[in-house]
């Protein structure tokens, strides 16, 4: 059922929520609605007389009106499709072939404690194969996805140069992901590709994987993250302690969720998503508690909401 309001209130509703006006035109009036999920506001505007509200509607809203409303689409699907202005989805996943038995480490390609940068820096790309270069059979170009010194999202594409190091043009405070965009006849990186600052590794693509496997992420500036779910996969019958940890800016890492797992696959969906503010660092960490096989893979799903 529609709620009757003045045109000024309906106009604000449309503008604030970036909605198209829905309307029916008769000989004497416009019946105009704004529909957002369960909320519907309605104004009736007269035709054939001097009316500033009607003129405003006809000049500024009519031509863009009556666009299709898809009320049945899931929000996450809409965000993934790019239909929700400013909102996106993020899937982070990682693997660690050899968990520590003495300390908790993030689930990522290098399998050791992760050390964050404290200021934005140009970073160095290192490779272990001469085939990963322009004209080679391995990786030709790599894209770095990260954050600048103000936590704004940035990307950079780098041309590989074999075992000769390449320095980024941009300064990165965080590296959230690195992917091979193009490759030679192998179709993949022939050797490990590492991005670091004087040996402090920020991301790594292991041989043949074409992208990082790191269950590590930092929320960009002016975004709020809502963590919907996470999973753990243990290929052996070993027991691990699995932790979801995060820290807000200028704070310490806090444990947000903890599980003891033994072999198999576990998917945990939060009844209410975990809210994480802009600039928060997020990790999945684990430690092996028993067994001789210490491999694990894990990941999590986020919805990023634009704070503006």
Secondary structure by P-SEA (a helix, b strand, c coil): cbbbbcaaaaaaaaaaacccccccccccccccccccccbbbbbbbbcccccaaaaaaaacccccccccccccccaaaaaaaccccccbbbbbbbccccccccccccccccccbbbbbccccbbbbbbcccccccccccccbbbbbbccccccbbbbbbbbcccbbbbbcbbbccccccccccccccccccbbbbbbcccccccccccccccccccbbbbcccbbbbbcccbbbbcccbbbbbbbbbccccccccccbbbbbcbbbbbbbbcccccccccbbbbbbbbbcccccccccccbbbbbbccc
